[in-house]
Amino acid sequence: MKKIINEPDNYLKEMLSGIYIAHKDMVTCTDDDLQCLVSKYKKEGKVGIATGGGSGHLPLFLGYVGEGMLDGCCVGDVFQSPSAEQMLAVTKEIDSGAGVLYIYGNYNGDIFNFDMAAEMADMEEDIRVETVLGADDVASAGPSAPGEKSTRRGVAGIFFVFKCAGAAADKMMDLDNVKRIADKANANVRTMGVALTPCVVPRVGKAGFSIGEDEMEIGMGIHGETGIRRGKIEPADQIVDEMLGQIVADLPYESGDEVAVLVNGLGATTLDEQYIVTRHIDEVLSEKGISVHRYYVGEYATALEMAGFSISLLKLDDELKEMLDSDAKTPFFRQ
């Protein structure tokens, strides 16, 4: 393991301390728990939006807490869910009387703890909580149900759900409408990734899986979950063709559609490579008659030091476009 860290057991605490130091004007913690991060941007009567999950994915999830996006976030240790009690603490802190919306990825540990937190918030604090499960990964849909999202993992495309829901809440929409917009964004985003190398969880100290020096795996998850095909590394354009072909066919996206595109690095892929990929995505979508309203290129949802990238498409209508274009200011994202 080669990492610039101190003791592996202090990885999470020291990382979080650095975030609070660097962004003390924007975020703080609640209940003296570094793992419970909340925004200093307050708007009375606004729907609160909370997320969370395991750490190791920066800027997901912590990086999107701020003005025009999320209000709070809980993180667990690397690739591990935060507790229900931590989620409850964040929920109480960000509630301003309009209710709270949970937006998080479709993973069993997170579902169990977030659901428990929602029940406690209702029973103990009389806070109404609604939930949207990010589930945008095409590769984990399952061959028997290509249109179903219940088995899909939540990956980088959840950024679009955060952005649209956050804008709706900032426009002072009520909880039902904020959830409606989050559901709409969630239903219209699809993602697929490719991995070239494994990643190393600090407490473990060795790679969680192996992949050959000359291999890639299409559809691998952000924790190393099995993809749909492993083979020799191909030129960038061929990788894009395969991934984008499956993404476009899944919704499906059609000629005449307008989309936003997220090209996301998984932690160890250079921006040079990401822009090579972006160039060909634009060529392919143009050939298919799909116009691009906005590109987002960079690291939005990583997997520690995994090499690879993902592509996300969000199909837009006028309402989602308005939400996407709204201003936002967080420690890791500004528009």
SVG drawing of the C-alpha trace seen along z (x, -y; Angstrom):
<svg xmlns="http://www.w3.org/2000/svg" viewBox="-46 -32 50 45">
<polyline fill="none" stroke="black" stroke-width="0.4" points="0.0,0.0 1.3,-3.4 -0.7,-6.2 0.1,-9.6 -1.5,-8.8 -0.6,-8.4 -2.1,-5.5 -4.8,-3.7 -7.2,-3.8 -7.0,-7.6 -7.7,-7.9 -11.3,-9.0 -10.9,-11.4 -7.9,-13.2 -9.5,-13.5 -12.6,-15.0 -10.6,-17.4 -8.9,-18.7 -12.2,-19.3 -13.5,-21.3 -10.3,-23.3 -10.3,-24.1 -14.0,-24.9 -14.8,-26.3 -16.8,-29.1 -19.2,-26.6 -19.6,-23.5 -19.5,-22.4 -20.3,-19.2 -23.2,-18.6 -23.2,-16.8 -19.4,-17.2 -19.3,-14.2 -16.9,-14.8 -18.9,-12.2 -22.0,-14.4 -21.4,-17.3 -23.9,-20.1 -24.1,-23.3 -23.7,-26.7 -26.0,-28.0 -29.4,-28.2 -32.8,-29.2 -35.8,-29.1 -38.7,-27.1 -36.6,-25.3 -36.8,-21.5 -33.7,-19.9 -31.8,-17.4 -29.5,-14.8 -27.2,-12.1 -24.6,-9.8 -22.7,-6.5 -19.2,-5.2 -16.2,-7.5 -13.6,-6.9 -15.6,-8.5 -14.7,-12.2 -16.2,-14.5 -19.2,-12.2 -20.9,-12.7 -19.5,-15.4 -18.4,-17.7 -22.0,-18.5 -23.2,-20.0 -23.7,-23.7 -25.7,-26.4 -28.1,-25.2 -27.5,-21.5 -27.4,-19.4 -27.9,-20.5 -26.3,-17.6 -24.3,-14.4 -23.2,-11.4 -20.3,-9.3 -19.1,-6.0 -15.6,-4.5 -14.3,-3.7 -17.0,-1.9 -19.1,-1.5 -22.5,-3.0 -22.9,-5.6 -25.1,-4.7 -28.8,-5.4 -28.1,-7.6 -25.7,-9.8 -28.3,-10.2 -30.9,-11.2 -28.5,-13.8 -28.1,-15.3 -31.8,-15.1 -32.6,-17.1 -30.0,-19.7 -31.1,-20.4 -34.9,-20.3 -36.4,-23.8 -40.1,-22.8 -40.6,-21.8 -39.4,-18.2 -36.3,-16.4 -35.5,-14.4 -33.0,-11.6 -31.1,-11.0 -28.5,-8.1 -27.3,-5.1 -29.1,-1.8 -26.9,0.2 -28.4,2.5 -26.4,1.1 -27.3,-2.4 -31.0,-1.5 -31.2,0.2 -29.7,-2.7 -31.4,-5.5 -34.8,-3.8 -34.2,-3.4 -33.2,-7.1 -36.4,-8.2 -38.5,-6.2 -36.8,-7.7 -37.2,-11.2 -40.9,-10.7 -41.6,-9.1 -39.2,-11.1 -39.0,-14.5 -42.2,-14.6 -40.0,-15.3 -41.4,-14.0 -38.8,-12.3 -39.1,-11.1 -36.5,-9.0 -35.1,-8.8 -32.7,-5.9 -30.0,-6.7 -29.9,-3.7 -28.4,-4.8 -25.9,-2.0 -26.8,-0.2 -24.3,2.6 -26.1,3.8 -29.6,3.8 -29.6,7.6 -30.3,9.3 -33.9,10.3 -35.1,6.8 -33.3,4.1 -35.9,1.5 -36.0,2.1 -34.0,0.0 -34.5,1.9 -31.2,3.9 -29.2,1.0 -26.3,-0.5 -26.2,-4.2 -23.1,-5.6 -21.9,-8.9 -25.2,-9.9 -26.6,-10.7 -24.7,-14.0 -27.5,-15.1 -30.2,-14.1 -28.4,-16.1 -28.2,-19.1 -31.8,-19.1 -33.3,-18.4 -31.1,-21.0 -32.1,-23.7 -35.8,-22.8 -35.4,-23.1 -33.5,-26.4 -36.5,-27.7 -38.6,-27.0 -40.7,-24.2 -42.4,-21.9 -41.3,-18.4 -43.6,-16.7 -42.3,-18.8 -38.7,-18.5 -39.1,-14.7 -41.0,-14.8 -38.1,-16.5 -35.5,-14.2 -37.5,-11.2 -37.7,-12.6 -33.9,-13.2 -33.3,-9.8 -35.6,-8.1 -33.8,-9.9 -30.1,-9.3 -28.0,-6.3 -24.4,-5.5 -21.8,-3.0 -18.2,-2.8 -14.9,-1.0 -12.1,-0.1 -8.4,0.4 -6.9,1.0 -8.1,2.0 -8.2,-0.3 -6.8,0.2 -8.9,-0.3 -6.4,-1.8 -7.4,0.5 -7.0,3.5 -3.7,2.5 -4.0,4.5 -6.0,4.4 -9.6,5.7 -9.4,7.5 -7.0,8.1 -7.0,7.0 -4.3,7.7 -1.9,4.9 -3.3,5.2 -7.0,5.6 -10.1,3.5 -13.5,4.4 -16.6,2.8 -19.3,2.1 -17.3,2.6 -18.9,0.9 -17.2,-1.8 -16.4,0.7 -15.0,3.2 -18.3,5.0 -18.2,7.3 -18.8,5.7 -20.3,7.3 -17.1,7.9 -13.4,8.2 -11.0,8.1 -7.9,6.5 -7.6,2.7 -8.9,1.1 -8.5,-2.3 -10.5,-5.1 -13.0,-5.4 -13.9,-1.7 -14.4,-1.8 -16.7,-4.8 -18.6,-3.1 -19.4,-0.1 -20.3,-2.0 -22.3,-4.7 -24.1,-2.2 -25.5,-0.4 -26.4,-3.7 -28.3,-5.1 -30.2,-1.9 -31.2,-1.4 -33.6,-4.4 -33.6,-4.6 -32.3,-8.0 -33.5,-8.9 -32.7,-11.3 -34.1,-14.8 -33.3,-14.3 -31.3,-16.9 -29.0,-15.7 -26.4,-16.7 -23.3,-14.5 -21.0,-13.7 -17.6,-12.3 -16.3,-11.1 -12.8,-10.1 -12.6,-7.3 -9.6,-8.7 -6.5,-7.9 -7.5,-8.9 -5.9,-12.1 -8.1,-15.0 -6.2,-14.6 -7.7,-11.1 -11.2,-12.3 -11.2,-15.0 -10.1,-12.4 -13.2,-10.5 -15.4,-13.6 -14.4,-14.4 -15.7,-11.0 -18.8,-11.1 -19.7,-14.3 -19.1,-12.7 -21.3,-9.7 -24.2,-11.7 -24.1,-14.1 -24.4,-11.2 -27.4,-9.9 -29.1,-13.3 -28.8,-13.8 -27.8,-17.3 -25.8,-18.1 -26.9,-21.1 -23.9,-20.8 -20.8,-18.8 -19.4,-18.1 -15.8,-16.6 -13.7,-15.7 -13.8,-13.7 -17.4,-13.7 -17.6,-10.2 -14.3,-8.3 -13.2,-5.0 -10.1,-5.9 -7.2,-5.5 -9.0,-3.3 -8.1,-4.1 -11.0,-4.3 -14.0,-6.5 -17.8,-6.5 -20.2,-8.2 -23.6,-9.5 -26.4,-10.9 -29.3,-12.9 -32.3,-13.3 -33.6,-16.8 -36.9,-18.6 -37.4,-22.3 -37.9,-21.8 -34.8,-19.7 -32.8,-22.1 -33.8,-25.0 -32.8,-23.0 -29.5,-22.0 -28.6,-25.5 -29.3,-27.1 -26.4,-28.4 -24.7,-26.2 -21.8,-26.7 -20.3,-23.8 -16.8,-23.0 -16.2,-20.8 -18.6,-22.2 -19.6,-25.7 -21.8,-26.8"/>
</svg>
